[in-house]
């Protein structure tokens, strides 16, 4: 009986601790922010925004585990409207992502610059394909010497299980409204016409990427195409090729940002962190990835600015 009472007591104590912890994580920063604003303290700030992992838009906008492009764009918009934030450092550690999601972040960066904010990219382990596309919208790019970057291009992948299906005796019949409605289906070979349709898609998205590189890096068409063949570079090689401006880590990127934005040493560095991200720091890495969609191979068409 005493053991049961002790178990109940410990369980209640545990849940109270969790509630108190969540309150401290979520509400306390908001209270601190409110108290500072009530004192009317105005100080120039540099905001550090993290772009980590695959860049994509979540299929479920209400998913609290989502760390997608919509959240990043929302943060950039908040910084755009914050007059005390004079500059933004984008800490990019990403192999790329889906075309639409990458372009939305890129557009958000251009809007920041139109508002007079200085934006500098700081590369982590990898900033390739869509990760590099995003950086092309910035005023300057700072890379570690060993960062993997480049991979300028577009990839579209689809599975083809026809040989396997023949062996096991499986057939899939598609009832469709048009002859191309099941383009990219894993259940049949693609026709020559369908391959051309998809290649035209790739070419169009590639030209959009190329335009961003030429604008951001001030390359002519010949130089841009010479580097945009999908190859990857180290940060040092990228510097020699003109794909990045400076070699250094996050601290160096912040110092470069101060100089470009004419900010003194007393500038405040802030990290614009979503409150959900604070909670997820306590969740074991990879927990949110373990869904059925991650376990079963993706057989749908993937249209991405992604390093393979």
C-alpha positions as CSV (number, residue, x, y, z in Angstrom):
1,X,0.0,0.0,0.0
2,X,2.8,2.4,0.9
3,X,4.5,1.6,-2.4
4,X,1.4,2.5,-4.3
5,X,1.1,5.8,-2.5
6,X,4.8,6.5,-3.2
7,X,4.3,5.7,-6.9
8,X,1.3,8.0,-7.2
9,X,3.2,10.8,-5.4
10,X,6.2,10.5,-7.7
11,X,4.0,10.4,-10.8
12,X,2.2,13.6,-9.7
13,X,5.5,15.2,-8.9
14,X,6.9,14.3,-12.3
15,X,4.0,15.9,-14.2
16,X,4.1,19.0,-12.1
17,X,7.8,19.3,-12.9
18,X,7.1,18.9,-16.6
19,X,4.3,21.6,-16.5
20,X,6.6,24.0,-14.5
21,X,9.5,23.3,-17.0
22,X,7.2,24.1,-20.0
23,X,6.0,27.3,-18.3
24,X,9.6,28.4,-17.8
25,X,10.6,27.6,-21.4
26,X,7.6,29.2,-23.1
27,X,6.3,31.9,-20.9
28,X,9.4,33.3,-19.2
29,X,11.1,34.5,-22.4
30,X,7.9,36.3,-23.3
31,X,7.8,38.0,-19.8
32,X,11.4,39.1,-20.1
33,X,10.8,40.5,-23.5
34,X,7.8,42.4,-22.2
35,X,9.7,43.9,-19.2
36,X,12.5,45.0,-21.5
37,X,10.1,46.7,-23.9
38,X,8.3,48.5,-21.0
39,X,11.6,50.1,-20.1
40,X,11.8,51.4,-23.7
41,X,15.4,50.2,-24.1
42,X,16.4,50.5,-27.8
43,X,19.7,48.8,-28.8
44,X,20.9,47.8,-32.3
45,X,20.8,44.0,-32.8
46,X,22.1,41.3,-35.1
47,X,19.8,38.3,-35.3
48,X,21.2,34.8,-35.9
49,X,18.6,32.6,-37.7
50,X,19.4,28.9,-38.1
51,X,18.5,27.0,-41.3
52,X,19.3,23.4,-40.4
53,X,18.6,20.2,-42.2
54,X,16.5,19.5,-45.2
55,X,14.5,22.6,-46.4
56,X,10.9,21.7,-46.9
57,X,7.3,22.8,-46.3
58,X,5.4,20.5,-44.0
59,X,2.3,18.8,-45.3
60,X,0.7,19.4,-41.9
61,X,0.7,23.0,-40.8
62,X,-0.5,22.1,-37.3
63,X,2.3,19.6,-36.7
64,X,4.3,20.9,-33.7
65,X,7.3,18.7,-34.7
66,X,7.6,20.5,-38.0
67,X,10.7,22.6,-38.5
68,X,9.9,23.7,-42.0
69,X,10.4,26.6,-44.3
70,X,7.1,28.3,-43.2
71,X,8.6,28.8,-39.7
72,X,11.8,30.3,-41.1
73,X,9.9,32.6,-43.4
74,X,7.8,33.7,-40.4
75,X,10.9,34.5,-38.4
76,X,12.4,36.5,-41.3
77,X,9.1,38.5,-41.5
78,X,9.3,39.3,-37.8
79,X,12.9,40.5,-38.1
80,X,11.9,42.5,-41.2
81,X,9.4,44.5,-39.1
82,X,11.7,44.9,-36.1
83,X,13.4,48.3,-36.3
84,X,16.1,47.5,-33.7
85,X,17.4,44.5,-35.8
86,X,19.9,46.1,-38.2
87,X,21.3,42.9,-39.6
88,X,20.7,39.1,-39.9
89,X,23.2,36.2,-40.0
90,X,21.8,33.1,-41.6
91,X,23.5,30.1,-40.1
92,X,23.1,27.5,-42.8
93,X,23.8,23.8,-42.3
94,X,21.7,22.2,-45.0
95,X,22.1,19.9,-48.1
96,X,19.2,21.7,-49.8
97,X,15.5,20.8,-50.1
98,X,12.4,21.2,-52.2
99,X,12.3,23.9,-54.9
100,X,9.3,25.8,-53.6
101,X,10.5,25.9,-49.9
102,X,13.9,27.1,-50.9
103,X,12.6,29.8,-53.1
104,X,10.2,31.1,-50.3
105,X,13.2,31.5,-47.9
106,X,15.2,33.2,-50.7
107,X,12.4,35.6,-51.3
108,X,12.2,36.4,-47.6
109,X,15.9,37.3,-47.6
110,X,15.4,39.7,-50.5
111,X,12.6,41.4,-48.6
112,X,14.8,41.8,-45.6
113,X,17.4,43.5,-47.7
114,X,14.8,45.8,-49.3
115,X,14.0,47.0,-45.8
116,X,17.6,48.0,-45.4
117,X,18.8,45.0,-43.3
118,X,22.2,43.6,-44.0
119,X,22.1,39.8,-44.4
120,X,25.2,37.6,-44.2
121,X,25.3,33.8,-44.7
122,X,27.4,31.6,-42.4
123,X,28.0,28.1,-43.6
124,X,28.3,25.1,-41.2
125,X,29.2,21.6,-42.2
126,X,27.2,21.7,-45.5
127,X,25.5,24.4,-47.5
128,X,24.8,22.8,-50.8
129,X,22.2,23.0,-53.6
130,X,19.2,24.6,-52.0
131,X,21.3,25.7,-49.0
132,X,23.6,27.6,-51.4
133,X,20.6,29.0,-53.3
134,X,19.3,30.6,-50.1
135,X,22.8,32.1,-49.5
136,X,22.8,33.7,-52.9
137,X,20.2,36.2,-51.6
138,X,22.6,37.5,-49.0
139,X,25.0,40.5,-49.0
140,X,28.0,38.3,-48.1
141,X,28.8,34.6,-47.8
142,X,31.2,33.3,-45.1
143,X,32.2,29.7,-45.2
144,X,34.4,27.3,-43.1
145,X,37.3,26.1,-45.2
146,X,36.0,22.5,-45.1
147,X,32.3,23.2,-45.6
148,X,30.7,21.2,-48.5
149,X,29.0,23.7,-50.8
150,X,28.0,24.2,-54.4
151,X,26.0,21.3,-55.9
152,X,24.2,23.9,-58.0
153,X,21.5,22.1,-59.9
154,X,18.1,20.4,-59.7
155,X,17.2,16.7,-59.3
156,X,14.0,14.9,-59.8
157,X,13.8,11.2,-58.7
158,X,11.1,8.6,-59.1
159,X,11.2,4.8,-58.3
160,X,10.8,2.1,-60.9
161,X,9.8,-1.3,-59.5
162,X,8.6,-2.9,-62.7
163,X,11.2,-5.7,-62.7
164,X,10.4,-6.6,-59.1
165,X,6.7,-6.5,-59.7
166,X,7.1,-8.9,-62.7
167,X,9.0,-11.4,-60.5
168,X,6.4,-11.4,-57.7
169,X,3.4,-11.2,-60.1
170,X,2.0,-7.8,-59.2
171,X,0.3,-5.4,-61.6
172,X,-1.1,-2.0,-60.9
173,X,-3.9,-0.6,-63.2
174,X,-4.3,3.2,-63.3
175,X,-7.6,4.8,-64.3
176,X,-6.7,8.4,-65.2
177,X,-8.1,11.5,-66.8
178,X,-5.1,12.1,-69.1
179,X,-2.2,10.2,-70.5
180,X,0.3,12.0,-68.3
181,X,-1.6,11.9,-65.0
182,X,0.5,9.1,-63.6
183,X,3.8,10.4,-64.9
184,X,6.6,9.1,-62.8
185,X,4.6,6.1,-61.6
186,X,6.8,3.4,-60.0
187,X,4.6,0.7,-61.7
188,X,5.7,1.3,-65.3
189,X,8.5,2.5,-67.5
190,X,8.4,6.2,-68.5
191,X,7.8,7.0,-72.2
192,X,10.3,9.2,-74.2
193,X,7.7,12.0,-74.2
194,X,7.3,11.9,-70.4
195,X,11.0,12.0,-69.9
196,X,11.1,15.1,-72.0
197,X,8.3,16.7,-70.0
198,X,10.2,16.1,-66.8
199,X,13.5,17.3,-68.3
200,X,11.8,20.5,-69.3
201,X,10.7,20.9,-65.7
202,X,14.3,20.4,-64.5
203,X,15.7,22.8,-67.0
204,X,13.3,25.6,-66.0
205,X,14.0,25.2,-62.3
206,X,17.7,25.0,-63.1
207,X,17.6,28.3,-65.0
208,X,15.9,29.9,-62.0
209,X,18.7,28.7,-59.7
210,X,21.3,29.9,-62.2
211,X,19.6,33.4,-62.3
212,X,19.9,33.6,-58.5
213,X,23.6,32.6,-58.6
214,X,24.3,35.2,-61.4
215,X,22.5,38.0,-59.5
216,X,23.9,37.2,-56.1
217,X,27.5,36.5,-57.1
218,X,27.6,39.0,-60.0
219,X,28.7,36.2,-62.4
220,X,28.2,36.3,-66.2
221,X,26.3,33.5,-67.9
222,X,29.5,31.6,-69.0
223,X,31.1,31.6,-65.5
224,X,27.9,30.6,-63.8
225,X,27.2,27.7,-66.1
226,X,30.8,26.5,-65.8
227,X,30.4,26.1,-62.0
228,X,26.7,25.0,-62.0
229,X,27.2,21.5,-63.2
230,X,26.2,19.8,-59.9
231,X,29.7,19.4,-58.5
232,X,30.5,20.1,-54.8
233,X,33.3,22.3,-53.5
234,X,35.1,22.7,-50.2
235,X,34.7,26.2,-48.7
236,X,38.3,27.0,-49.7
237,X,37.6,25.9,-53.3
238,X,34.4,27.9,-53.3
239,X,36.3,31.0,-52.2
240,X,38.8,30.6,-55.1
241,X,35.9,30.1,-57.5
242,X,34.1,33.2,-56.2
243,X,31.1,31.3,-54.8
244,X,31.8,32.6,-51.3
245,X,33.3,35.8,-50.0
246,X,35.3,35.0,-46.9
247,X,36.6,32.0,-44.9
248,X,35.6,31.7,-41.3
249,X,33.0,30.5,-38.8
250,X,30.0,32.0,-37.2
251,X,32.1,34.5,-35.0
252,X,33.9,35.8,-38.1
253,X,30.5,36.1,-39.9
254,X,29.1,38.2,-37.1
255,X,32.2,40.4,-37.1
256,X,31.9,40.9,-40.9
257,X,28.2,41.7,-40.4
258,X,29.1,44.4,-37.8
259,X,31.5,46.0,-40.2
260,X,29.2,46.0,-43.2
261,X,26.2,47.3,-41.2
262,X,28.4,49.9,-39.4
263,X,27.6,48.6,-36.0
264,X,29.8,48.9,-32.9
265,X,31.0,46.3,-30.5
266,X,28.1,47.0,-28.1
267,X,25.6,45.6,-30.6
268,X,23.4,42.8,-29.2
269,X,23.4,39.4,-30.7
270,X,20.1,37.6,-30.5
271,X,19.0,34.2,-31.6
272,X,15.5,34.2,-33.0
273,X,14.3,30.9,-31.6
274,X,10.8,29.5,-31.9
275,X,9.4,28.4,-28.5
276,X,8.6,24.9,-29.8
277,X,12.3,24.5,-30.7
278,X,13.2,25.1,-27.0
279,X,11.0,22.2,-26.0
280,X,12.3,19.9,-28.8
281,X,15.8,20.4,-27.5
282,X,14.8,18.0,-24.7
283,X,13.5,15.4,-27.1
284,X,16.0,12.7,-28.3
285,X,17.5,13.4,-31.7
286,X,15.6,11.8,-34.5
287,X,12.4,11.1,-32.4
288,X,10.2,13.4,-34.6
289,X,11.6,11.7,-37.7
290,X,10.3,8.2,-36.8
291,X,7.1,8.2,-38.7
292,X,5.7,5.7,-41.2
293,X,6.5,8.1,-44.1
294,X,10.2,8.1,-43.1
295,X,10.4,4.3,-42.7
296,X,8.8,3.4,-46.1
297,X,10.9,4.4,-49.1
298,X,9.5,7.5,-50.9
299,X,8.3,6.4,-54.3
300,X,6.7,9.7,-55.2
301,X,8.4,12.2,-57.6
302,X,10.9,14.4,-55.7
303,X,11.6,17.8,-57.3
304,X,14.5,19.2,-55.3
305,X,17.5,21.5,-55.1
306,X,19.3,18.8,-53.2
307,X,22.9,17.4,-52.9
308,X,22.8,13.7,-53.4
